[in-house]
Amino acid sequence: MGLLLQTPRALVRRVLRPGAPSPLAGRTVLVTGASSGIGEATALAVAARGGHVLLVARRADELERVRAEVEARGGSATAYVCDLVDGDAVDALVVRVLAEHGAVDYLVNNAGRSIRRSLHLSYDRFHDVERTTAINYLAPVRLTLGLLPAMRAQRFGHVVNILSWGVQMKAPKFSAYLGSKAALDTWSRIAGRETYGDNVTFTNMRFALVQTAMTAPTEAYAGRGETAEQAAARVVRALEDRPITVDTVAGQVGEVLNLVAPRLSDALFHRFDRAFGDSRAASAAVSGAASGAGSGEHGDRSGDAGQHDQHAEQGRR
Ligand SMILES: NC(=O)c1ccc[n+]([C@@H]2O[C@H](COP(=O)([O-])OP(=O)(O)OC[C@H]3O[C@@H](n4cnc5c(N)ncnc54)[C@H](OP(=O)(O)O)[C@@H]3O)[C@@H](O)[C@H]2O)c1
């Protein structure tokens, strides 16, 4: 039903021309956070459909590994090392990409970081809000703004944002993370209404748990959720069909509950919040007692000063 409502043209194309080449063939597809996880798997899947992939992340060695893997499988890719929280670096990336490839046809805003920490542990940690906002909201908006004019000029473009079902749930302990993801969700929805006439569209993907480096340290999540490859297959489908949102059933139920019974929703989520406490590492980062992301907790490679924030997409489970 969702496919019919959101992407009727794509549905007709899939029914009438089931063996048709992917719309990604011969297109330029920029994927941020392509050095691991969902971004890496997406890059490989896009290249397998004939798209030329522009790989963006900070770790040059990992980007080169992915680029080599794309080419070993017969695809084509170019790597761009960029720290997306550095605004000047993003602007320089845009200039370089447009000069080397012309307009980007598809953009996947995937790079991100997650922090799971209660409010009472966050009173002195405004920087949690600043850094999730920097990479999850400001960076993709800056990059998108840089690439949009060329997309609109060629009258074709599609942007996929990798978000979280927590945006619909309003999951406790994720206020810094989900606030930044919700901001991008809303910004893109509005931007898409303005660019619609230029055939430039947006998809907000609200993923549940995906098995990646972001969630791997949490033992309780072992074997749960999608693989990065399964998630990437859905990203490719979103690139090809251009729906407005891609949701989970649970995310949709949470969204409806928040709409029709908001106080009941608060009561339920408060119980979940009380039942599932903060991780040891999240608490330790505040007390300064310890660092590390082990013991089944989510770890953050780029945490500050030896402190590892928690980024658990499904802290409620
Ligand atoms: N895993 C889940 O359960 C889940 C669920 C819902 C949504 N998501 C979202 O999915 C996206 C991908 O996450 P993942 O699970 O695949 O985790 P991941 O393997 O840790 O990937 C994160 C990617 O973001 C890049 N990145 C982080 N900071 C960056 C910066 N400042 N500049 C450039 N690149 C940066 C990292 O590359 P470098 O370190 O090389 O820079 C890495 O490639 C994130 O936006 C996350 O919020 C994940």
The ligand as an SDF file (V2000), in Angstrom:
LIG
                    3D

 48 52  0  0  0  0  0  0  0  0999 V2000
   23.0740    0.8920   12.7770 N   0  0  0  0  0  0  0  0  0  0  0  0
   21.8120    1.1940   13.0990 C   0  0  0  0  0  0  0  0  0  0  0  0
   21.1420    0.4610   13.8500 O   0  0  0  0  0  0  0  0  0  0  0  0
   21.1840    2.4490   12.5300 C   0  0  0  0  0  0  0  0  0  0  0  0
   19.7890    2.5930   12.6280 C   0  0  0  0  0  0  0  0  0  0  0  0
   19.1860    3.7560   12.1220 C   0  0  0  0  0  0  0  0  0  0  0  0
   19.9530    4.7170   11.5250 C   0  0  0  0  0  0  0  0  0  0  0  0
   21.3020    4.5560   11.4520 N   0  0  0  0  0  0  0  0  0  0  0  0
   22.0780    5.6090   10.7900 C   0  0  0  0  0  0  0  0  0  0  0  0
   22.7750    5.0140    9.7230 O   0  0  0  0  0  0  0  0  0  0  0  0
   23.8930    5.8170    9.3960 C   0  0  0  0  0  0  0  0  0  0  0  0
   25.1210    4.9320    9.1620 C   0  0  0  0  0  0  0  0  0  0  0  0
   25.4570    4.3190   10.3920 O   0  0  0  0  0  0  0  0  0  0  0  0
   26.0510    2.8450   10.4890 P   0  0  0  0  0  0  0  0  0  0  0  0
   25.1360    2.0900   11.3690 O   0  0  0  0  0  0  0  0  0  0  0  0
   26.3690    2.3140    9.1450 O   0  0  0  0  0  0  0  0  0  0  0  0
   27.3710    3.1120   11.3590 O   0  0  0  0  0  0  0  0  0  0  0  0
   28.9240    3.1800   10.9640 P   0  0  0  0  0  0  0  0  0  0  0  0
   29.3590    1.9080   10.3420 O   0  0  0  0  0  0  0  0  0  0  0  0
   29.5890    3.6280   12.2140 O   0  0  0  0  0  0  0  0  0  0  0  0
   28.9840    4.3220    9.8570 O   0  0  0  0  0  0  0  0  0  0  0  0
   29.0600    5.6960   10.1610 C   0  0  0  0  0  0  0  0  0  0  0  0
   29.6940    6.3690    8.9760 C   0  0  0  0  0  0  0  0  0  0  0  0
   29.6490    7.7970    9.1750 O   0  0  0  0  0  0  0  0  0  0  0  0
   30.9190    8.3230    8.8250 C   0  0  0  0  0  0  0  0  0  0  0  0
   31.1600    9.5600    9.5490 N   0  0  0  0  0  0  0  0  0  0  0  0
   30.9790    9.7950   10.8680 C   0  0  0  0  0  0  0  0  0  0  0  0
   31.3550   11.0430   11.1700 N   0  0  0  0  0  0  0  0  0  0  0  0
   31.7800   11.6180   10.0150 C   0  0  0  0  0  0  0  0  0  0  0  0
   32.3040   12.9010    9.6870 C   0  0  0  0  0  0  0  0  0  0  0  0
   32.4710   13.8430   10.6110 N   0  0  0  0  0  0  0  0  0  0  0  0
   32.6390   13.1620    8.3960 N   0  0  0  0  0  0  0  0  0  0  0  0
   32.4850   12.1920    7.4520 C   0  0  0  0  0  0  0  0  0  0  0  0
   31.9930   10.9670    7.7030 N   0  0  0  0  0  0  0  0  0  0  0  0
   31.6520   10.6830    8.9760 C   0  0  0  0  0  0  0  0  0  0  0  0
   31.9070    7.2170    9.2240 C   0  0  0  0  0  0  0  0  0  0  0  0
   33.1050    7.3120    8.4710 O   0  0  0  0  0  0  0  0  0  0  0  0
   34.5260    7.8190    9.0460 P   0  0  0  0  0  0  0  0  0  0  0  0
   34.6230    7.3670   10.4610 O   0  0  0  0  0  0  0  0  0  0  0  0
   35.5200    7.1680    8.1220 O   0  0  0  0  0  0  0  0  0  0  0  0
   34.4710    9.3020    8.8810 O   0  0  0  0  0  0  0  0  0  0  0  0
   31.1500    5.9610    8.8110 C   0  0  0  0  0  0  0  0  0  0  0  0
   31.3940    5.6590    7.4550 O   0  0  0  0  0  0  0  0  0  0  0  0
   24.0310    6.8320   10.5280 C   0  0  0  0  0  0  0  0  0  0  0  0
   23.5200    8.0870   10.1160 O   0  0  0  0  0  0  0  0  0  0  0  0
   23.1510    6.2490   11.6300 C   0  0  0  0  0  0  0  0  0  0  0  0
   22.6420    7.2430   12.4960 O   0  0  0  0  0  0  0  0  0  0  0  0
   21.9280    3.4460   11.9300 C   0  0  0  0  0  0  0  0  0  0  0  0
  1  2  1  0
  2  3  2  0
  2  4  1  0
  4  5  1  0
  4 48  2  0
  5  6  2  0
  6  7  1  0
  7  8  2  0
  8  9  1  0
  8 48  1  0
  9 10  1  0
  9 46  1  0
 10 11  1  0
 11 12  1  0
 11 44  1  0
 12 13  1  0
 13 14  1  0
 14 15  2  0
 14 16  1  0
 14 17  1  0
 17 18  1  0
 18 19  2  0
 18 20  1  0
 18 21  1  0
 21 22  1  0
 22 23  1  0
 23 24  1  0
 23 42  1  0
 24 25  1  0
 25 26  1  0
 25 36  1  0
 26 27  1  0
 26 35  1  0
 27 28  2  0
 28 29  1  0
 29 30  1  0
 29 35  2  0
 30 31  1  0
 30 32  2  0
 32 33  1  0
 33 34  2  0
 34 35  1  0
 36 37  1  0
 36 42  1  0
 37 38  1  0
 38 39  2  0
 38 40  1  0
 38 41  1  0
 42 43  1  0
 44 45  1  0
 44 46  1  0
 46 47  1  0
M  CHG  2   8   1  16  -1
M  END
$$$$
